[in-house]
Every structure is written in C-alpha cells, then in structure tokens.
Amino acid sequence: MNLLKDITIGQYVPGNSIIHRMDPRVKIALVFILMIQLFITESWVSLGSYFALLLLVTLLSGISPGYILKGLRPIIFLVLITLIFNFFFSKGDAIWQQRIFSITISITQQGVQSGLRMAARLILLVYSTSLLTLTTSPIQLTDAIENILTPFKVIGIPAHELAMMMSIALRFIPVLIEETDKIFKAQKSRGARFGRGNIIQKAKSLLPILVPLFVHAFKHAEDLAVAMESRCYRGGERRTRLKQLRVTGLDCWATLLCGLVLVGAAWWDFYGKL
C-alpha cells in the first residue's frame, strides 16, 4: 500500500501553466474567499458553480482531475461520519423510520440535505487547498504568506517566522506520509500485525509505527535546522529574494473571472430560488 499516492495536500507539481504563473498571493486570497463562501452557502447551484470553477482551474493547470481526486480518499471516513450524524441526528420530516428495541431510528429529509451539503463542502475544501499547493511551490507559498502578514508586524506578529513554519508544515506532510509507508512495510515484513483485536490491541499495534515515525520526524527537523544554520539563515530581516512577487494582467483576469463566479453564487444564495 503506497500511502503517498493518495495525499495531494502539501505536494507540488512543477509546471508552466497559467495557474502556476499566477501570483501566489492572489491564489491564496481567492482560495480563502472560496472557503468562507463554502460554509455560508446553502444552495446546490452555488456549490455546483464552485465545483465547475475548480474543474476549470484544474484543466488550465494541466493537472489530471483524477490525481487530485485521489487526495480525497483520506477524508472518506470523515465524510461518512458527517453523513451519518446528519442523517440520523437531524430533526425534520422523516423519510425512513425503524424501531430497534425501545429506540426509534429515523432519517429525515432535512438531515439528508444537510449531510450532503456538508459532505460537498468538505470535498470542495480539500480539492481547492490541494489545487493551491499542487500549483504553488513551497518557496512561493512562504513569500506570499509573509507578504500578506507583513502589515501585522506593527502589532508584533512575526510574519516571516509564521510563514516559514506554515510552509515547512505543508512540505512535511508528504515526507511524513512516505516515512509512515516505509515503516509500515518494514514492520509488516517482520511479522507485525495491524488492525486485529479490540480497540486497545489495535492501538498497541500502532506503537511499532508511531515510535520510529516520531524519531524520524525529529531527525528531519534536526537536519533541517542544521541545514538552515549552515547557510547562515537569520530570519526575514534584510532577506532578499531572487524572484519578486508582482501582480500581472493574468492575475487581474483570473481574479475577475473568479470574482464573477463568487459574486454570482452569493447573489443566488440571497435572491435566487432553488
């Protein structure tokens, strides 16, 4: 089982598409606005327009939609839990009822609609963030986040340090997943058995994976610290950049297109009828 192939958040696919060439600050801002609207909207028309927009961006980026959809596998369990909780614990008009012993279990129409909307929101959220990291290098993400947080330096927020930590955390996701995959295969080849017995036994069976994983994580962190120190890294003060961030006409047209979709979806939420 190769866990790495199912994780897309934190990975970067090099390319020269128009999405890759966009200013990372613009991409972060658009994804942030989309995330806000995802949890505000209640309309399937709006959710459908967001999906169509993300699909268009995927095609323009040159990345296979199937590759990004693979990244949804790790959240399938979370989506199922969301559906179950909404189906069975939401009040409303019952469409199915079953009495088990002295308990009546029912599925309501409102619960089905709420669960499907929440599942769609989670899928679109992961899809959009995966698309952001797949088309933006860690260095670009660091520079963009630092640039966005720079105005907050006046109140003592360490913009550069926060941006560096966030980008390193994203970059370490596929690294740790790859380490987990290697440790899992190594322990299994030595006769280790996972996923058998009760909950306590299953938890204990994960110790041969968690202990070496933490050791490797601290080793990677130490190697990274030594590498940065040996290159005389001293934070963001007086730091220059080879490539300066600039908003171009491409970013303006992309912002206009995304803005029209987002504003149109918001208008439909308030004034449209589904």
Buried (B, 14 or more C-beta within 10 A) or exposed (E): EEBBEEBBBBBBBEBEBBBBEBBBBBBBBBBEEBBEBBEEBEBEBBBEBBBEBBEEBBEBBBBEBEBBBBBBEBBEEEBEEBBEBBBBEBEBEBEEEEEEEEEEEBBBEBBBBBBBBBBBBBBBBBBBBBBBBBBBBBBBBBBBBBBBBBEEEEEEEBBBEBBBEBBBEBBBBBBBBBBBBBBBEEBBEEEBEEEEEEEEEEEEBBEBBEEBBEEBBEEBEEEEEEEEEEEEEEEBEEEEEEEEBEEEEBBEEBBEBBEEBBEBBBEBBEEEEE
